[in-house]
Amino acid sequence: MIGLLKYAKKYQKQIILGPFFKFLEACFELVLPLFMARLIDSGIKQRDFNYIVQMASWMLAMSAIGLVCVIICQYYASIASQGFGTELRNQLMKKINQLSHAELDSLGTDTLVTRMTNDVNQLQLALAMLIRLVIRAPFLSIGSVIMAFYINVEMGLLFLALLPIFCIILYFIIRKTVPIYKKVQRKIDSLSRQISQNLSGVRVIRAFAQKEKEQEKINQVTDDLSKTYIQVSNISSLLNPATTLIMNVGIITLLYIGGIKINIGNLQQGEILALINYMNQMLLALIVVSNLVIIFTRASASASRINEVLEIVPSLQPMASKEKHTAGKGKIIFDNVSFRYQSTAGYSLQHISLTIPQNSFLGIIGPTGSGKSTLSQLIPRFYDVTEGNIFVDNLNVRDWPIEKLRHEIAIVPQIALLFTGTIRENLQWGKEQATDEECWHALEIAQCKDFVENLENGLDTFVFEGGKNFSGGQRQRLTIARALIRKPAILILDDSLSALDYQTDANLRQALKNELTTTTLIIISQRVSSIQQADQILVLNSAHQVGLGTHQELLKTSKDYQEIIHSQEEVISQ
C-alpha cells in the first residue's frame, strides 16, 4: 500500500496538516479531564464560583478549538483521500488502455471493474483513516495511561493491567477476521461477474426461459457472500461487549480502590472522575485501533490487487526501427502469419500469406470459427502474431507507434456498440472535431441519413447504453458511419453488414466504392453477395488459408468457396 501513496503526492500538504490538527485536538481531549477534576475539587467542593467560571471557560475554549481542529482535519482528509482515489483510478485506466486484448482477456473485465471501484474505495478509506485516526488513537491510548500515572501511580498500574488483556482479545479477533476479509474480496469479484453476465445476457436468459435458474445462481452467490460477511461481523461484534466488560470491570475496580483512597485522603472525587474518563478514552481508542487494523488489512489486500494490474508490463511495445513509414497508404502484407490466443491453445490462424494492395477491396469468407475476425484483429495489433509478420505500408506493425497505427485503421466489430450520449457524440468518436456537415455525409454513406433525419432531435437524439433504443441494423449503420467519418487509410468491416437487408447492403457497398477511393477496404462476411465484387477474396477454413483470388477464379479453383456458394444458393432457393 505504501508504494501507492506516490499517487497522493499532490496532497502532501493535507496529509501532513490533517494529522497535525488531529493531534492538537487529542491534546485538548487529554487535558480536559484534568480541568474537570480541578473544577470539582477546587471549585464546586470549595464553592468558589469564580474558579468554576474560570475552569468552565477554559474547558469551553479548548472544546471549541478542538472542534475547529477536527473540522480542518476532516476537510483535509476528504480532499486527500478523494484526490488520491481519483489519481489512482486515472492511473489504473491508463494502464488498462495500454494492455493488449490478450492481457485483458487473462485478467477479466469483471475483476477490473471491482478493482477500479471497490478496491480503490478501500484505499481511499484507509488514507482518510490514516489522516484522521492513526495518530489520535494510539496517542490517546498511551496518553491516558500517562495521565493516570500523573494523577496516581497505583491507578496507573491498574490501567497497565487492563491494557494487555484488551490487546490479547484484540489480537485473537484480528487473527480470525483478517483471512475472512480476504475471502470477502474474492467473493465480491464472483458476485460482480455473475451480475455482469446476467445484465448483459438478460435477453438470452428470457429467450431461453432461464430466469429462475439464473436467479437461483445469484441467490447462491449473494447468500455465500452474506454468510461470509455475517461470519466476520459476528466475530468482530465480540469486540464491543468484550471492551465494555473490561471497561466496567476496570471502572468498578477503580471506584473500589478510589473510594478507599478518598477516605484516607490520597485521592479526591474530581480525580476519580478524571481517571474514569481516561479509562473510557483508552479503551475506546483501542477499539478504534482495532478497526484501523481491519481497515488497513483490507486495504492491503486491495493494494495487492491494484498493484497486480499496475505492475503488468504491456506486451504491445513498439520495437526500435530505423525504417520510416508513410502514413495513409493502406498496403497490408501477411507474411506466413500464425496465431493462437494462448500458448496451450490450438492455432486460430496458420500460415496466412497474402498482399492487400493500397486502395483495394479484400473480401474474407469462411465457416464459423475459421479465424476471420481473428485475422482482422491482428492488423491494428489488438493481438501480436505468434509466428510470422504483418506489414502496413511496408513497416512491421510491431514497429508502428500503437496510437498512430490505430489512427490509420477504422474497424467496425461484429457487435455494434454505441456509447451513452447523442448520435453526434458517438460519431465524433471517429473524429473529435467533426462538423454537422461531416456527420450527415458519413450517415449518408452508411445508408442511415434518412432514419436519423426522421428522429425528432436528429443528431442530438439520445443514445441509451449500448444503443439499445435502436434496431440491430440501425446500430450497425451508425457504427459504420462512426468509422467512415475518420476517412481512414484502412477500413475493416467485421461481419458488420449481417443485420442489413440485401438492398441496403448493396447500396452501402456501392457508396463505399464511390466515396472511399483512397481507402483499403476489408469486408468480412458470411454472404457471398457482399464480397463477390472484391478485388480478391480470402477463403478460410479451420484456421487455414484455403483459397485466394477473385470471385471468378475461386469458382474454378476453390472447392471450399464452391461449397459456400452452393449452400447459399440452396438457402435462397428454399
C-alpha positions in Angstrom: 0.0 0.0 0.0 2.9 2.4 0.8 4.0 2.2 -2.8 0.7 3.5 -4.0 1.0 6.7 -1.8 3.1 8.2 -4.7 -0.3 8.9 -6.3 -1.1 11.2 -3.3 2.0 13.5 -3.9 -0.3 16.4 -4.9 -1.9 16.2 -1.5 1.2 16.2 0.8 0.1 19.4 2.5 -3.2 17.8 3.5 -1.6 14.6 4.5 0.8 16.5 6.9 -1.5 19.1 8.2 -4.5 16.8 8.8 -2.8 14.6 11.4 -1.2 17.7 13.0 -4.6 19.3 13.7 -6.0 15.9 14.9 -3.0 15.7 17.3 -3.9 19.1 18.6 -7.4 18.0 19.2 -6.2 14.9 21.0 -4.0 17.0 23.3 -7.0 19.1 24.3 -9.1 16.0 24.9 -6.4 14.6 27.2 -6.2 17.8 29.2 -10.0 18.3 29.6 -10.4 15.7 32.4 -7.7 17.4 34.5 -9.6 20.7 34.2 -12.8 18.9 35.1 -11.1 17.4 38.2 -9.9 20.9 39.3 -13.4 22.4 38.7 -14.9 19.7 41.0 -12.2 19.6 43.7 -11.2 23.3 43.8 -14.4 24.9 42.5 -17.5 23.1 43.4 -16.2 21.5 46.5 -14.8 24.8 47.8 -17.9 26.7 46.4 -15.6 29.1 44.6 -17.9 30.5 41.9 -15.2 32.5 40.2 -12.9 29.4 39.9 -15.8 27.4 38.5 -16.4 30.0 35.8 -12.7 30.2 35.0 -12.3 26.4 34.6 -15.5 26.1 32.7 -14.4 28.9 30.3 -11.1 27.2 29.7 -12.9 23.9 29.0 -15.3 25.5 26.6 -12.4 27.3 24.9 -10.4 24.1 24.5 -13.5 22.2 23.2 -14.2 25.0 20.7 -10.6 24.9 19.5 -10.7 21.1 19.3 -13.8 21.2 17.3 -12.2 23.6 14.8 -9.1 21.3 14.6 -11.4 18.3 13.9 -13.2 20.1 11.1 -9.9 21.2 9.5 -8.6 17.6 9.7 -11.8 16.1 8.3 -11.6 18.7 5.4 -8.0 17.8 4.6 -8.7 14.1 4.9 -11.6 14.3 2.4 -9.5 16.3 -0.1 -6.5 14.0 0.2 -8.4 10.7 0.1 -10.8 11.6 -2.8 -7.9 13.2 -4.8 -5.8 10.1 -4.2 -8.6 7.8 -5.3 -9.1 9.9 -8.5 -5.4 9.8 -9.3 -5.3 6.1 -8.7 -8.3 5.4 -10.9 -6.8 7.5 -13.7 -3.6 5.6 -13.5 -5.4 2.3 -13.5 -7.5 3.3 -16.5 -4.3 4.5 -18.3 -2.6 1.1 -17.6 -5.7 -0.8 -18.7 -5.8 1.1 -22.0 -2.1 0.1 -22.6 -2.8 -3.6 -22.2 -3.3 -5.9 -25.2 -6.6 -7.8 -25.7 -4.8 -11.0 -24.6 -3.8 -9.4 -21.3 -7.3 -8.0 -20.8 -8.7 -11.5 -21.5 -6.5 -13.1 -18.9 -7.5 -10.6 -16.2 -11.2 -10.4 -17.0 -13.4 -7.3 -17.2 -15.3 -8.1 -14.0 -12.3 -8.2 -11.7 -11.0 -5.0 -13.3 -14.3 -3.2 -12.6 -14.1 -4.4 -8.9 -10.5 -3.2 -8.6 -11.4 0.2 -10.1 -14.3 0.6 -7.7 -14.3 -1.5 -4.5 -10.6 -1.8 -4.1 -9.9 1.9 -4.8 -12.6 2.8 -2.3 -10.9 0.6 0.3 -7.6 2.5 -0.3 -9.4 5.9 -0.1 -10.9 4.9 3.2 -7.6 3.7 4.5 -5.9 7.1 3.6 -8.8 9.0 5.2 -8.4 7.0 8.4 -4.6 7.3 8.3 -5.0 11.1 8.3 -7.8 11.2 10.9 -7.1 8.5 13.4 -3.7 6.9 13.0 -2.0 9.4 15.3 -5.0 10.3 17.5 -6.0 6.7 18.6 -2.5 5.5 19.8 -1.8 8.9 21.3 -5.0 8.8 23.4 -4.3 5.2 24.5 -0.8 5.9 25.6 -1.6 9.4 26.8 -4.5 8.1 29.0 -2.1 5.7 30.8 0.5 8.5 31.3 -2.2 10.9 32.7 -3.4 8.1 35.0 0.2 7.8 36.4 0.3 11.6 36.7 -2.8 11.5 38.9 -1.9 8.4 40.9 0.8 5.8 40.4 -1.3 2.9 41.7 -4.2 3.8 39.4 -1.7 4.0 36.5 -0.7 0.4 37.3 -4.4 -0.6 37.0 -4.5 0.9 33.6 -1.4 -1.0 32.6 -3.0 -4.2 33.9 -6.1 -3.7 31.7 -4.2 -2.8 28.6 -2.6 -6.3 27.8 -6.0 -8.0 28.5 -7.6 -5.9 25.8 -4.7 -6.4 23.4 -4.9 -10.2 23.7 -8.6 -10.1 22.9 -7.9 -7.7 20.0 -5.2 -10.0 18.7 -7.4 -13.1 18.6 -10.3 -11.2 16.9 -8.0 -9.7 14.2 -6.3 -13.1 13.6 -9.7 -14.6 12.9 -11.2 -11.8 10.8 -8.3 -10.8 8.5 -8.4 -14.1 6.4 -12.2 -13.9 6.2 -12.0 -10.3 4.9 -9.6 -11.5 2.1 -12.3 -14.1 1.2 -14.9 -11.4 1.0 -12.8 -9.5 -1.6 -12.7 -12.7 -3.8 -16.4 -13.3 -3.4 -17.2 -9.7 -4.4 -15.4 -10.5 -7.6 -17.6 -13.5 -8.1 -20.8 -11.6 -7.4 -19.7 -8.8 -9.8 -19.0 -11.4 -12.5 -22.4 -13.1 -12.1 -24.3 -9.8 -12.1 -22.5 -8.6 -15.2 -23.3 -11.8 -17.1 -26.9 -11.5 -16.1 -27.3 -7.9 -17.1 -25.5 -8.3 -20.4 -27.3 -11.5 -21.3 -30.8 -10.6 -20.0 -32.4 -11.1 -23.4 -30.8 -14.5 -23.8 -31.9 -15.5 -20.3 -35.5 -14.5 -21.1 -35.4 -16.1 -24.5 -34.5 -19.5 -23.0 -36.8 -19.0 -20.0 -33.8 -19.4 -17.6 -34.8 -16.5 -15.3 -35.5 -18.7 -12.3 -32.2 -20.7 -12.8 -30.1 -17.5 -13.1 -32.0 -16.0 -10.1 -31.0 -19.1 -8.1 -27.4 -18.7 -9.1 -27.4 -15.0 -8.0 -29.1 -16.1 -4.7 -26.4 -18.7 -4.1 -23.6 -16.2 -4.7 -25.2 -13.4 -2.6 -26.0 -15.9 0.1 -22.4 -17.1 0.1 -21.2 -13.5 0.4 -23.7 -12.6 3.1 -22.8 -15.7 5.1 -19.1 -14.7 5.0 -20.0 -11.1 6.0 -22.1 -12.4 8.8 -19.4 -14.7 10.0 -16.8 -11.9 10.1 -19.3 -9.5 11.6 -20.2 -12.0 14.4 -16.5 -12.3 15.3 -15.9 -8.5 15.1 -19.0 -7.8 17.2 -17.4 -9.6 20.1 -15.0 -6.7 20.4 -17.6 -4.2 21.7 -19.1 -6.4 24.6 -15.6 -7.5 25.5 -14.4 -3.9 25.7 -17.5 -2.9 27.7 -16.8 -5.8 30.1 -13.2 -4.8 30.5 -14.2 -1.1 30.9 -16.8 -1.9 33.5 -14.5 -4.2 35.5 -11.9 -1.5 35.3 -14.3 1.2 36.5 -15.6 -0.9 39.3 -12.1 -1.7 40.4 -11.2 2.0 40.0 -14.2 3.1 42.1 -13.5 0.5 44.8 -9.8 1.4 45.2 -10.5 5.0 44.6 -13.1 5.1 47.4 -10.6 3.7 49.8 -8.0 6.3 48.7 -10.6 9.1 49.0 -11.3 8.0 52.6 -7.7 8.1 53.5 -7.1 11.3 51.6 -4.8 10.1 48.8 -7.4 11.0 46.1 -10.1 13.4 45.5 -13.6 13.0 43.9 -12.6 15.0 40.8 -9.5 12.9 40.2 -11.6 9.7 40.3 -13.9 11.2 37.6 -10.9 12.2 35.6 -9.5 8.6 35.9 -12.8 7.2 34.7 -12.7 9.5 31.7 -9.2 8.4 30.9 -10.2 4.7 31.1 -13.0 5.3 28.7 -10.7 7.2 26.4 -8.1 4.5 26.5 -10.4 1.6 25.8 -12.4 3.4 23.1 -9.2 4.5 21.4 -8.1 0.8 21.4 -11.3 -0.1 19.7 -10.5 2.5 17.0 -7.1 1.0 16.7 -8.6 -2.5 16.1 -10.9 -1.1 13.4 -7.9 0.6 11.8 -6.1 -2.7 11.7 -9.0 -4.3 9.9 -9.3 -1.3 7.5 -5.6 -1.4 6.7 -5.7 -5.2 6.3 -8.5 -4.9 3.8 -6.7 -2.0 2.1 -3.5 -4.1 1.9 -5.4 -6.9 0.1 -6.9 -4.3 -2.3 -3.5 -2.7 -2.8 -2.0 -6.1 -3.9 -4.8 -6.5 -6.4 -4.3 -3.0 -7.8 -0.5 -3.4 -7.9 -1.1 -6.6 -9.8 -2.6 -4.5 -12.7 -0.2 -1.6 -12.4 2.9 -3.9 -12.5 1.9 -5.6 -15.7 4.4 -4.7 -18.5 2.3 -4.2 -21.6 3.3 -6.7 -24.3 2.4 -4.2 -27.1 5.6 -2.2 -27.1 6.9 -0.8 -30.4 10.2 -2.2 -31.3 13.1 0.0 -32.3 13.1 0.6 -36.0 15.3 2.6 -38.3 12.7 2.4 -41.1 10.3 5.3 -41.8 6.7 4.7 -42.6 4.4 6.8 -44.8 1.0 7.2 -43.2 -2.2 6.8 -45.0 -1.4 4.4 -47.9 -3.1 1.3 -46.7 -1.0 -1.5 -48.1 -1.1 -4.7 -46.0 1.1 -7.8 -46.2 0.6 -11.0 -44.2 3.9 -13.0 -44.2 3.3 -16.6 -43.1 1.2 -15.5 -40.1 0.1 -17.9 -37.5 -1.7 -17.1 -34.3 -3.1 -18.6 -31.1 -4.7 -16.9 -28.2 -2.8 -18.9 -25.5 0.3 -20.9 -25.6 -1.7 -24.0 -24.6 -4.5 -23.4 -27.1 -4.7 -24.6 -30.7 -3.9 -22.3 -33.6 -6.7 -19.9 -34.7 -4.7 -19.0 -37.8 -1.9 -20.9 -39.6 0.4 -19.9 -42.4 -1.6 -17.0 -43.8 0.3 -15.2 -46.6 -1.3 -12.5 -48.8 -0.7 -9.0 -50.0 -3.5 -6.4 -50.0 -2.6 -3.5 -52.3 -3.5 0.0 -51.2 -6.9 1.3 -52.1 -8.1 -2.3 -52.9 -11.1 -4.3 -51.7 -10.5 -7.6 -49.9 -13.3 -9.9 -49.0 -12.9 -12.6 -46.4 -15.3 -15.6 -46.1 -15.4 -18.9 -44.4 -17.3 -21.0 -42.0 -17.9 -20.0 -38.3 -14.7 -20.4 -36.3 -12.4 -20.3 -39.3 -10.4 -17.3 -37.9 -11.9 -14.4 -40.0 -12.4 -12.0 -37.0 -9.1 -13.1 -35.5 -7.3 -12.1 -38.7 -8.9 -8.6 -38.7 -7.8 -8.0 -35.1 -4.1 -8.7 -35.9 -3.9 -5.7 -38.3 -4.5 -3.0 -35.7 -2.3 -5.1 -33.3 -5.0 -5.9 -30.8 -3.1 -9.1 -30.5 0.5 -9.9 -31.5 1.1 -12.6 -34.1 2.5 -15.9 -32.7 4.6 -16.5 -35.8 5.3 -14.5 -39.0 4.9 -10.8 -39.6 2.3 -8.3 -40.7 3.3 -5.2 -42.6 1.3 -2.0 -43.0 2.8 0.4 -45.6 5.9 -1.8 -45.7 6.5 -1.4 -42.0 6.0 -4.2 -39.4 3.0 -3.4 -37.2 5.3 -4.0 -34.2 7.4 -1.0 -35.2 4.4 1.3 -35.5 3.5 3.6 -32.6 0.3 1.9 -31.4 -1.8 5.1 -31.5 -0.6 6.1 -34.9 -1.2 2.6 -36.4 -4.8 2.5 -35.0 -5.5 6.1 -36.2 -4.9 4.8 -39.7 -7.3 1.9 -39.3 -11.0 2.0 -38.6 -12.6 -1.2 -37.6 -16.4 -1.9 -37.2 -16.6 -5.1 -35.0 -19.2 -7.8 -35.1 -21.1 -6.5 -32.1 -22.4 -3.0 -33.0 -21.7 -1.0 -29.8 -22.8 2.6 -29.3 -22.0 4.7 -26.2 -24.3 6.6 -24.0 -24.7 10.2 -25.3 -26.1 11.7 -28.5 -25.7 10.4 -32.1 -23.4 13.4 -32.8 -21.2 12.5 -29.8 -20.9 8.9 -31.0 -19.9 10.0 -34.5 -17.3 12.3 -33.0 -15.6 9.3 -31.5 -14.3 8.8 -35.1 -13.3 12.4 -35.5 -13.4 14.7 -32.4 -13.9 18.0 -34.3 -16.3 16.6 -36.9 -18.8 19.2 -38.1 -22.5 18.5 -38.6 -21.9 18.5 -42.3 -19.3 15.8 -42.0 -21.6 13.8 -39.7 -24.5 13.9 -42.2 -22.2 12.9 -45.0 -20.9 9.9 -43.1 -24.5 8.9 -42.2 -25.5 9.2 -45.9 -22.7 6.9 -47.0 -23.7 4.4 -44.2 -27.3 4.5 -45.5 -28.7 5.8 -42.2 -29.2 9.5 -43.0 -33.0 9.1 -43.7 -33.8 7.4 -40.4 -31.7 9.9 -38.4 -33.4 12.8 -40.2 -36.8 11.4 -39.2 -35.8 11.3 -35.5 -37.3 14.2 -33.6 -33.9 15.5 -32.4 -31.8 14.4 -35.3 -28.1 14.3 -34.4 -29.0 15.3 -30.8 -31.1 12.1 -30.3 -30.0 10.5 -27.1 -28.4 7.0 -27.3 -29.1 4.6 -24.5 -26.4 2.3 -23.1 -25.1 0.2 -26.0 -27.6 1.8 -28.4 -30.5 -0.3 -27.1 -33.0 2.2 -28.3 -32.1 1.4 -32.0 -32.6 -1.8 -34.0 -29.7 -4.1 -34.9 -29.5 -2.7 -38.4 -29.6 0.9 -37.3 -26.8 0.3 -34.8 -24.7 -1.4 -37.4 -25.1 1.5 -39.8 -24.4 4.1 -37.1 -21.1 2.3 -36.1 -20.2 2.2 -39.8 -20.8 5.9 -40.0 -18.6 6.4 -36.9 -15.8 4.6 -38.7 -16.3 6.4 -42.0 -16.1 9.9 -40.6 -12.4 9.5 -39.8 -11.7 8.8 -43.5 -9.2 6.0 -42.6 -6.5 4.6 -44.8 -7.8 1.1 -43.9 -11.4 0.2 -43.2 -12.3 -3.2 -41.7 -16.0 -4.3 -41.6 -16.1 -7.4 -39.5 -19.4 -9.0 -40.4 -20.9 -5.6 -40.0 -23.5 -6.0 -42.7 -25.2 -9.0 -41.3 -28.2 -7.1 -40.0 -28.8 -5.3 -43.3 -31.2 -6.4 -46.0 -29.7 -7.2 -49.4 -30.7 -3.9 -50.9 -29.3 -1.8 -48.1 -26.2 -4.0 -48.2 -25.7 -3.4 -51.9 -26.4 0.4 -51.6 -23.8 0.7 -48.8 -21.2 -1.2 -50.7 -21.7 0.9 -53.8 -21.5 4.1 -51.6 -18.2 2.8 -50.1 -16.8 2.1 -53.6 -17.7 5.6 -54.8 -16.6 7.6 -51.7 -13.6 5.6 -50.3 -11.4 5.8 -53.4 -8.2 6.2 -51.3 -9.1 3.6 -48.6 -8.2 -0.1 -48.4 -11.4 -1.9 -47.7 -11.7 -5.3 -45.9 -15.1 -6.8 -45.6 -15.6 -10.0 -43.6 -19.0 -11.6 -44.4 -20.9 -14.8 -44.5 -22.7 -13.6 -47.6 -21.0 -14.2 -51.0 -23.1 -11.3 -52.4 -21.3 -8.9 -50.0 -17.8 -9.7 -51.3 -18.1 -11.1 -54.8 -17.1 -7.7 -56.3 -13.9 -7.6 -54.2 -10.5 -7.3 -56.0 -9.6 -10.5 -54.2 -11.3 -12.9 -51.8 -9.6 -14.8 -49.0 -11.3 -18.1 -48.1 -10.5 -19.5 -44.6 -11.4 -22.9 -43.2 -10.2 -24.4 -39.9 -7.6 -21.6 -39.4 -6.1 -22.3 -42.8 -6.0 -20.3 -46.0 -7.8 -22.5 -48.5 -8.4 -20.0 -51.3 -7.3 -16.6 -52.6 -8.4 -14.9 -55.8 -11.3 -13.1 -57.5 -14.8 -14.5 -57.4 -14.4 -16.0 -60.9 -11.1 -17.5 -60.1 -12.3 -19.1 -56.9 -15.3 -20.6 -58.7 -12.8 -22.6 -60.7 -10.1 -23.3 -58.2 -11.6 -23.4 -54.7 -13.8 -26.3 -53.6 -14.5 -24.6 -50.2 -15.7 -21.5 -52.0 -17.9 -23.5 -54.3 -19.5 -25.3 -51.3 -20.2 -21.9 -49.6 -21.9 -20.6 -52.8 -23.8 -23.9 -53.3 -25.1 -23.8 -49.7 -26.3 -20.2 -50.0 -28.0 -20.9 -53.3 -29.9 -23.8 -51.6 -31.0 -21.4 -48.8 -32.1 -18.8 -51.3 -34.0 -21.3 -53.4 -35.8 -22.6 -50.3 
